[in-house]
């Protein structure tokens, strides 16, 4: 948790340290003997924040939570009231103390059992990266309506899901991973090739769309993510049309792969 980035970090090491931000945000200390928890550095109160002490000569930056507890295993109310704001002091005093001493332990705040899960970690990571993004549950409901309910092969549904999550092997994604040196589309050579460009925006993709009944809706679409594209089309079209639209995307992607590779 204290490791440094270093002077010449690899992509993998950068990714690991970025992921560590999620742990820093999601971990908190479970009540124990309070000997390891520093008052001003660790998450330990119930509302999941680091309490900030008022300037007090008797309360140093290195002070641990155990210093706020007396010999009878009770909060030192007077000292807490003097050392913190009224709101923070009340939150500290509402925190239950264990009847028997036990070691302090880091737990995952976003699980009632304190256990980290990929789902909760992923949700927190999304919120850190895009605070205004839809929650995982909202995204799952949307995908259920526009992808998973369709009567198309499972591999095509999975492809479309990967497209909405921006995990297809586009030129831009390869460039971001420093596998290739240029993110420009290898078909039109005019723009960076992300998922939207590969399936909708590229002039070669639009030639395919022009042969379908969906071209009028497609041609006015500005650059956006594929989940938004499906949502917009689903508001105008029925289930059978959405199945065809996904099939067109599948065909465009595979024709693109034949061209590129």
Residue frames as qw, qx, qy, qz and C-alpha x, y, z in Angstrom:
[[0.000, 0.882, 0.472, 0.000, 0.00, 0.00, 0.00],
 [0.252, -0.873, 0.098, 0.406, 2.99, 2.32, 0.41],
 [0.686, 0.047, 0.461, 0.561, 4.87, 1.36, -2.79],
 [0.053, 0.678, -0.125, -0.722, 6.02, 4.18, -5.09],
 [0.733, 0.636, 0.103, -0.219, 5.43, 4.57, -8.83],
 [0.736, -0.194, 0.394, 0.516, 9.14, 4.79, -9.64],
 [0.020, -0.621, 0.290, 0.728, 10.97, 6.62, -12.41],
 [0.313, 0.286, -0.685, -0.593, 10.26, 4.24, -15.31],
 [0.560, 0.051, 0.710, -0.424, 7.09, 2.27, -14.46],
 [0.041, 0.087, 0.884, 0.457, 5.61, -0.34, -16.78],
 [0.453, -0.249, -0.350, -0.781, 2.00, -0.22, -17.95],
 [0.657, -0.328, -0.678, -0.027, 1.16, -3.12, -15.62],
 [0.417, -0.226, -0.519, 0.711, 2.69, -1.38, -12.59],
 [0.141, -0.085, -0.020, -0.986, 0.85, 1.87, -13.41],
 [0.577, -0.296, -0.528, -0.549, -2.38, -0.10, -13.63],
 [0.603, -0.305, -0.677, 0.293, -1.77, -1.80, -10.28],
 [0.234, -0.172, -0.367, 0.884, -1.13, 1.52, -8.58],
 [0.332, -0.186, -0.241, -0.893, -4.21, 3.04, -10.19],
 [0.648, -0.336, -0.638, -0.246, -6.21, 0.14, -8.82],
 [0.449, -0.177, -0.614, 0.625, -4.75, 0.84, -5.41],
 [0.158, -0.161, 0.064, -0.972, -6.70, 4.12, -5.40],
 [0.649, -0.312, -0.467, -0.513, -9.85, 2.01, -5.27],
 [0.676, -0.256, -0.623, 0.299, -8.56, 0.17, -2.20],
 [0.223, 0.020, -0.345, 0.912, -7.64, 3.45, -0.51],
 [0.378, -0.207, -0.119, -0.894, -11.19, 4.68, -1.08],
 [0.752, -0.226, -0.437, -0.440, -12.94, 1.46, -0.10],
 [0.643, -0.086, -0.669, 0.362, -10.94, 0.18, 2.87],
 [0.339, -0.724, 0.164, -0.578, -11.68, 1.16, 6.44],
 [0.168, 0.279, -0.843, 0.428, -10.52, -0.07, 9.83],
 [0.668, -0.456, -0.523, -0.270, -12.72, -2.41, 11.83],
 [0.416, -0.752, 0.272, -0.433, -12.86, -1.63, 15.52],
 [0.823, 0.019, -0.511, 0.247, -10.26, -3.50, 17.54],
 [0.605, -0.528, -0.294, 0.519, -7.81, -2.28, 20.15],
 [0.164, 0.977, 0.130, 0.033, -7.29, 0.99, 18.16],
 [0.576, -0.626, 0.271, 0.450, -3.51, 0.80, 18.57],
 [0.543, 0.073, 0.537, 0.642, -2.78, 0.78, 14.84],
 [0.219, 0.769, 0.509, 0.318, -5.31, 3.39, 13.72],
 [0.289, -0.098, -0.088, 0.948, -3.98, 6.91, 13.42],
 [0.164, 0.647, 0.527, -0.526, -6.63, 9.51, 14.11],
 [0.243, 0.753, -0.072, -0.607, -5.82, 11.80, 11.20],
 [0.091, 0.448, -0.745, -0.486, -4.76, 9.26, 8.56],
 [0.002, 0.081, 0.988, 0.130, -7.11, 6.26, 8.67],
 [0.530, -0.258, -0.342, -0.732, -10.78, 5.77, 7.84],
 [0.239, -0.038, -0.903, 0.354, -12.37, 4.54, 11.05],
 [0.321, 0.173, 0.459, -0.810, -15.58, 6.39, 11.93],
 [0.486, 0.353, 0.786, -0.147, -19.00, 5.09, 10.93],
 [0.478, 0.794, 0.175, -0.333, -19.73, 7.65, 8.26],
 [0.834, 0.201, 0.292, 0.423, -16.51, 6.53, 6.53],
 [0.294, 0.890, -0.084, 0.339, -14.36, 9.60, 6.64],
 [0.632, 0.027, -0.391, 0.669, -11.04, 10.61, 8.18],
 [0.285, -0.901, -0.320, 0.065, -11.87, 12.92, 11.09],
 [0.432, 0.544, -0.157, 0.702, -9.88, 16.14, 11.20],
 [0.519, -0.549, -0.466, 0.461, -8.82, 17.24, 14.64],
 [0.028, -0.986, -0.044, -0.156, -8.86, 20.85, 15.80],
 [0.445, 0.575, -0.474, 0.497, -5.40, 22.25, 16.51],
 [0.733, -0.658, 0.032, -0.171, -4.49, 20.80, 19.90],
 [0.093, 0.719, -0.670, 0.159, -0.98, 20.62, 21.34],
 [0.537, -0.290, 0.741, -0.282, -1.94, 17.43, 23.19],
 [0.823, 0.325, 0.449, -0.125, -3.16, 15.65, 20.02],
 [0.168, -0.544, 0.588, 0.574, -0.30, 15.10, 17.59],
 [0.618, 0.424, -0.387, -0.537, -0.57, 14.05, 13.95],
 [0.384, 0.251, -0.889, -0.006, 0.78, 10.62, 14.97],
 [0.441, -0.135, 0.613, -0.642, -1.85, 10.11, 17.68],
 [0.230, -0.099, -0.929, -0.272, -3.75, 6.81, 17.51],
 [0.523, -0.459, -0.367, -0.617, -7.41, 6.27, 18.27],
 [0.677, -0.312, -0.615, 0.258, -6.55, 4.37, 21.47],
 [0.266, 0.023, -0.335, 0.904, -5.58, 7.71, 23.03],
 [0.371, -0.280, -0.149, -0.873, -9.25, 8.76, 22.84],
 [0.774, -0.332, -0.484, -0.237, -10.32, 5.84, 25.07],
 [0.334, -0.681, 0.470, -0.452, -9.96, 5.73, 28.87],
 [0.002, 0.317, -0.930, 0.185, -8.99, 2.81, 31.12],
 [0.516, 0.183, 0.689, -0.474, -12.63, 1.69, 31.42],
 [0.273, 0.179, 0.806, 0.493, -12.92, 1.16, 27.66],
 [0.173, 0.827, 0.512, -0.153, -15.05, 4.25, 27.19],
 [0.421, 0.640, 0.164, 0.621, -14.64, 7.29, 24.98],
 [0.354, -0.351, -0.281, 0.820, -12.98, 10.30, 26.62],
 [0.188, 0.791, 0.562, 0.153, -15.93, 12.55, 25.85],
 [0.170, -0.915, -0.043, 0.364, -14.46, 15.81, 27.17],
 [0.377, -0.461, 0.521, 0.612, -11.23, 15.45, 25.21],
 [0.365, 0.344, 0.742, 0.445, -13.08, 14.38, 22.05],
 [0.087, 0.888, 0.450, -0.043, -15.39, 17.39, 22.39],
 [0.213, -0.854, 0.165, 0.444, -12.40, 19.71, 22.65],
 [0.410, -0.353, 0.651, 0.533, -10.40, 18.09, 19.85],
 [0.203, 0.257, 0.787, 0.523, -13.01, 17.77, 17.10],
 [0.305, -0.165, -0.207, -0.915, -15.92, 19.65, 15.62],
 [0.566, -0.041, 0.501, -0.654, -19.30, 19.00, 17.21],
 [0.843, 0.290, -0.154, -0.426, -20.53, 16.89, 14.28],
 [0.591, 0.407, -0.689, 0.101, -17.37, 14.76, 14.13],
 [0.123, -0.300, 0.758, -0.565, -17.31, 14.32, 17.92],
 [0.731, 0.036, 0.305, -0.609, -20.89, 13.03, 17.85],
 [0.838, 0.346, -0.356, -0.224, -20.02, 10.51, 15.15],
 [0.339, 0.410, -0.783, 0.322, -17.02, 9.27, 17.09],
 [0.330, -0.187, 0.666, -0.642, -19.06, 8.88, 20.28],
 [0.831, 0.150, 0.078, -0.530, -21.70, 6.88, 18.37],
 [0.615, 0.414, -0.669, -0.059, -19.02, 4.38, 17.32],
 [0.891, -0.414, -0.002, -0.186, -19.31, 1.23, 19.45],
 [0.006, -0.671, 0.728, -0.141, -16.28, -0.06, 21.32],
 [0.735, 0.035, -0.669, -0.106, -15.58, -3.82, 21.45],
 [0.744, -0.621, 0.042, -0.244, -16.10, -5.54, 24.79],
 [0.837, -0.353, 0.282, 0.309, -12.89, -7.51, 24.45],
 [0.005, -0.760, 0.435, 0.482, -9.65, -6.31, 22.83],
 [0.829, 0.273, 0.444, 0.203, -8.83, -7.63, 19.37],
 [0.426, -0.199, 0.360, 0.806, -6.40, -6.53, 16.66],
 [0.358, 0.636, 0.000, -0.684, -7.43, -3.72, 14.34],
 [0.535, 0.142, 0.767, 0.325, -8.36, -5.06, 10.91],
 [0.192, 0.307, -0.336, -0.870, -8.85, -3.52, 7.48],
 [0.431, 0.395, 0.807, -0.087, -12.25, -4.37, 5.95],
 [0.104, 0.245, 0.559, 0.785, -14.07, -3.43, 2.75],
 [0.191, 0.190, 0.361, -0.893, -16.55, -0.67, 3.51],
 [0.529, 0.182, -0.268, -0.784, -18.97, -1.47, 0.68],
 [0.624, -0.071, -0.755, -0.187, -19.89, -4.96, 1.91],
 [0.637, -0.616, 0.040, -0.462, -21.80, -5.76, 5.09],
 [0.952, -0.262, -0.028, 0.157, -19.36, -8.59, 5.84],
 [0.263, -0.856, 0.349, 0.278, -16.33, -6.42, 5.09],
 [0.694, -0.057, 0.614, 0.372, -15.20, -8.62, 2.20],
 [0.128, 0.528, -0.379, -0.749, -14.00, -7.13, -1.08],
 [0.681, 0.391, 0.619, 0.016, -15.88, -8.16, -4.23],
 [0.363, 0.069, 0.503, 0.781, -15.06, -7.47, -7.87],
 [0.028, 0.721, 0.603, 0.342, -18.56, -6.03, -8.39],
 [0.298, -0.906, -0.228, 0.196, -18.26, -3.44, -5.61],
 [0.499, -0.456, 0.279, 0.682, -14.65, -2.62, -6.55],
 [0.329, 0.306, 0.590, 0.671, -15.62, -2.16, -10.19],
 [0.067, -0.854, -0.485, -0.176, -18.51, 0.11, -9.24],
 [0.402, -0.815, -0.026, 0.416, -16.24, 2.25, -7.06],
 [0.489, -0.181, 0.442, 0.730, -13.62, 2.42, -9.84],
 [0.206, 0.582, 0.587, 0.524, -16.26, 3.63, -12.30],
 [0.219, -0.920, -0.325, 0.031, -17.39, 6.29, -9.86],
 [0.495, -0.614, 0.165, 0.592, -13.81, 7.45, -9.38],
 [0.392, 0.008, 0.553, 0.735, -13.18, 7.64, -13.12],
 [0.141, -0.344, -0.474, -0.799, -16.63, 8.92, -14.18],
 [0.090, 0.129, 0.664, -0.731, -18.65, 10.28, -11.24],
 [0.516, 0.263, 0.076, -0.812, -21.70, 10.97, -13.42],
 [0.343, 0.147, -0.847, -0.378, -21.75, 7.52, -15.02],
 [0.789, -0.265, -0.212, -0.512, -24.70, 5.18, -14.47],
 [0.543, -0.457, 0.657, -0.256, -24.43, 2.65, -11.66],
 [0.019, -0.205, 0.956, 0.210, -23.68, -1.01, -12.38],
 [0.331, 0.371, 0.821, -0.280, -27.29, -1.96, -11.68],
 [0.419, 0.705, 0.110, -0.561, -28.59, 0.70, -14.09],
 [0.209, 0.549, -0.676, -0.446, -26.13, -0.41, -16.77],
 [0.168, -0.018, 0.986, 0.016, -27.10, -4.08, -16.26],
 [0.429, 0.538, 0.598, -0.410, -30.80, -3.22, -16.66],
 [0.379, 0.717, -0.202, -0.549, -30.09, -1.26, -19.84],
 [0.095, 0.406, -0.856, -0.307, -28.00, -4.07, -21.31],
 [0.330, 0.182, 0.906, -0.191, -30.70, -6.55, -20.39],
 [0.472, 0.658, 0.363, -0.461, -33.20, -4.54, -22.43],
 [0.447, 0.783, -0.235, -0.364, -31.06, -3.84, -25.48],
 [0.223, 0.547, -0.797, -0.127, -28.65, -6.79, -25.67],
 [0.148, -0.185, 0.954, -0.182, -29.34, -9.93, -23.65],
 [0.589, 0.306, 0.557, -0.499, -33.06, -10.32, -24.45],
 [0.511, 0.552, -0.351, -0.557, -32.48, -10.54, -28.20],
 [0.925, 0.096, 0.363, -0.065, -32.88, -13.79, -30.15],
 [0.516, 0.753, -0.408, 0.022, -29.36, -13.83, -31.58],
 [0.852, 0.065, -0.435, 0.286, -26.38, -16.14, -31.01],
 [0.627, -0.734, -0.117, 0.234, -24.71, -15.81, -27.63],
 [0.653, -0.108, 0.155, 0.734, -21.37, -14.97, -29.23],
 [0.168, 0.581, 0.311, 0.733, -22.98, -12.00, -30.98],
 [0.449, -0.843, -0.240, -0.172, -24.52, -10.80, -27.71],
 [0.729, -0.494, 0.004, 0.474, -21.12, -11.12, -26.04],
 [0.494, 0.256, 0.240, 0.795, -19.51, -9.16, -28.87],
 [0.077, -0.756, -0.284, -0.585, -22.05, -6.35, -28.42],
 [0.628, -0.756, -0.157, 0.098, -21.53, -6.34, -24.67],
 [0.699, -0.218, 0.106, 0.673, -17.77, -6.01, -25.26],
 [0.280, 0.514, 0.291, 0.756, -18.47, -3.13, -27.63],
 [0.322, -0.844, -0.239, -0.356, -20.51, -1.27, -25.00],
 [0.712, -0.660, 0.004, 0.240, -17.72, -1.81, -22.45],
 [0.277, 0.900, -0.336, -0.015, -15.02, -0.53, -24.86],
 [0.597, -0.489, 0.629, 0.092, -12.99, -3.72, -24.60],
 [0.858, 0.481, 0.169, 0.063, -12.88, -4.63, -28.29],
 [0.653, -0.288, 0.292, 0.637, -9.42, -4.73, -29.83],
 [0.375, 0.910, 0.168, 0.048, -9.56, -1.40, -31.63],
 [0.617, 0.464, -0.156, 0.616, -6.51, 0.46, -32.86],
 [0.170, -0.755, 0.186, -0.605, -7.02, 3.09, -30.16],
 [0.828, -0.519, 0.121, -0.176, -7.14, 0.48, -27.39],
 [0.910, 0.099, -0.040, 0.400, -3.97, -1.14, -28.71],
 [0.333, 0.645, -0.146, 0.672, -2.34, 2.29, -28.80],
 [0.479, -0.742, 0.136, -0.449, -3.40, 3.01, -25.20],
 [0.915, -0.365, 0.164, 0.046, -1.65, -0.19, -24.15],
 [0.073, -0.801, 0.524, 0.279, 1.47, 0.89, -26.06],
 [0.778, 0.071, 0.606, 0.148, 1.25, -2.12, -28.36],
 [0.542, 0.537, 0.379, 0.523, 1.21, 0.04, -31.50],
 [0.371, -0.216, -0.082, 0.899, 2.45, 3.57, -32.07],
 [0.160, -0.011, -0.245, -0.956, -0.54, 5.23, -33.77],
 [0.334, 0.306, 0.758, -0.470, -4.28, 5.22, -32.88],
 [0.396, 0.390, -0.228, -0.799, -5.45, 6.29, -36.37],
 [0.827, 0.266, 0.404, -0.288, -8.00, 4.06, -38.16],
 [0.366, -0.310, 0.725, 0.495, -6.21, 1.89, -40.74],
 [0.424, 0.513, 0.719, 0.201, -9.19, 1.95, -43.13],
 [0.210, 0.916, 0.304, 0.154, -9.99, 5.66, -43.48],
 [0.627, 0.039, -0.118, 0.769, -6.74, 7.05, -42.02],
 [0.007, -0.653, -0.159, -0.740, -8.61, 10.14, -40.81],
 [0.503, -0.644, 0.161, -0.553, -9.51, 9.64, -37.15],
 [0.143, -0.341, 0.866, -0.337, -8.57, 7.66, -34.06],
 [0.611, -0.108, -0.671, -0.406, -10.29, 4.27, -34.18],
 [0.313, -0.136, 0.726, -0.598, -12.31, 3.69, -31.03],
 [0.285, 0.264, 0.919, -0.057, -15.34, 1.37, -30.87],
 [0.378, 0.714, 0.357, -0.468, -17.83, 3.98, -32.10],
 [0.224, 0.678, -0.446, -0.539, -15.62, 4.91, -35.05],
 [0.110, -0.209, 0.941, 0.242, -15.02, 1.26, -35.97],
 [0.207, 0.366, 0.905, -0.058, -18.72, 0.31, -35.92],
 [0.201, 0.817, 0.507, -0.189, -20.48, 3.57, -36.85],
 [0.026, -0.886, 0.049, 0.461, -18.28, 6.57, -37.60],
 [0.372, -0.325, 0.643, 0.585, -15.78, 5.26, -40.16],
 [0.467, 0.443, -0.245, -0.725, -16.72, 6.04, -43.77],
 [0.314, 0.155, -0.899, -0.263, -16.36, 2.35, -44.64],
 [0.059, 0.267, 0.875, -0.400, -18.75, 1.39, -41.82],
 [0.350, 0.473, 0.238, -0.773, -21.21, 4.02, -43.05],
 [0.365, 0.277, -0.654, -0.602, -21.15, 2.46, -46.53],
 [0.183, -0.148, -0.971, 0.030, -22.54, -0.69, -44.92],
 [0.118, 0.435, 0.616, -0.646, -25.14, 1.23, -42.91],
 [0.301, 0.359, -0.225, -0.854, -26.23, 2.98, -46.12],
 [0.351, 0.028, -0.840, -0.412, -27.43, -0.38, -47.42],
 [0.173, -0.343, -0.875, 0.295, -29.75, -0.80, -44.43],
 [0.178, -0.750, -0.491, -0.405, -33.02, 0.84, -43.37],
 [0.549, -0.707, -0.282, 0.346, -31.26, 2.31, -40.33],
 [0.567, 0.224, 0.068, 0.790, -28.98, 4.70, -42.19],
 [0.070, -0.755, -0.189, -0.624, -31.06, 7.83, -41.56],
 [0.648, -0.755, -0.064, -0.074, -30.80, 7.33, -37.78],
 [0.845, -0.214, 0.050, 0.488, -27.14, 6.32, -37.94],
 [0.532, 0.470, 0.118, 0.695, -25.84, 9.14, -40.12],
 [0.141, -0.823, -0.025, -0.550, -26.88, 11.90, -37.69],
 [0.801, -0.560, -0.164, 0.134, -25.28, 10.27, -34.65],
 [0.075, 0.870, -0.421, 0.245, -22.44, 12.20, -33.08],
 [0.497, 0.312, -0.754, 0.296, -19.49, 10.47, -31.47],
 [0.622, -0.471, 0.291, -0.554, -20.66, 8.54, -28.39],
 [0.243, -0.276, 0.922, -0.117, -20.37, 5.17, -26.64],
 [0.298, -0.043, -0.835, -0.461, -22.11, 2.14, -28.12],
 [0.077, -0.404, -0.841, 0.351, -24.45, 1.66, -25.17],
 [0.177, 0.519, 0.196, -0.813, -25.85, 5.15, -25.80],
 [0.257, 0.220, -0.628, -0.701, -26.18, 4.30, -29.50],
 [0.224, -0.222, -0.941, -0.124, -28.26, 1.20, -28.71],
 [0.002, 0.483, 0.632, -0.606, -30.35, 3.10, -26.17],
 [0.216, 0.435, -0.101, -0.868, -31.12, 5.82, -28.71],
 [0.324, 0.103, -0.749, -0.569, -32.04, 3.34, -31.43],
 [0.144, -0.266, -0.940, 0.156, -34.12, 1.22, -29.03],
 [0.162, 0.450, 0.418, -0.772, -36.33, 4.25, -28.35],
 [0.426, 0.445, -0.253, -0.746, -37.23, 4.39, -32.05],
 [0.540, 0.256, -0.728, -0.337, -37.05, 0.76, -33.08],
 [0.891, -0.271, 0.045, -0.361, -38.49, -2.59, -31.97],
 [0.717, -0.439, 0.538, 0.056, -36.73, -5.73, -30.81],
 [0.844, 0.339, 0.352, 0.220, -36.36, -7.23, -34.31],
 [0.380, 0.886, -0.088, 0.249, -34.74, -4.05, -35.57],
 [0.359, -0.807, 0.461, -0.091, -32.29, -4.00, -32.63],
 [0.855, -0.122, 0.484, 0.139, -31.35, -7.60, -33.44],
 [0.709, 0.609, 0.194, 0.298, -30.60, -6.55, -37.03],
 [0.048, 0.951, -0.230, 0.201, -28.62, -3.52, -35.87],
 [0.606, -0.598, 0.524, 0.027, -26.46, -5.71, -33.64],
 [0.859, 0.188, 0.426, 0.214, -25.99, -8.13, -36.55],
 [0.481, 0.838, 0.003, 0.257, -24.84, -5.25, -38.78],
 [0.254, -0.868, 0.411, -0.111, -22.32, -4.19, -36.12],
 [0.808, -0.252, 0.523, 0.101, -21.08, -7.79, -35.97],
 [0.776, 0.495, 0.290, 0.262, -20.66, -7.88, -39.76],
 [0.217, 0.938, -0.157, 0.219, -18.87, -4.51, -39.86],
 [0.497, -0.728, 0.472, -0.023, -16.48, -5.59, -37.13],
 [0.820, -0.077, 0.529, 0.207, -15.54, -8.82, -38.88],
 [0.633, 0.699, 0.165, 0.288, -15.12, -7.08, -42.25],
 [0.074, -0.945, 0.283, -0.145, -12.89, -4.57, -40.45],
 [0.684, -0.505, 0.518, 0.091, -10.78, -7.37, -38.98],
 [0.830, 0.317, 0.369, 0.274, -10.28, -8.89, -42.44],
 [0.378, 0.882, -0.010, 0.281, -9.07, -5.51, -43.69],
 [0.259, -0.881, 0.364, -0.159, -6.79, -4.70, -40.76],
 [0.578, -0.492, 0.651, 0.002, -5.27, -8.08, -40.08]]
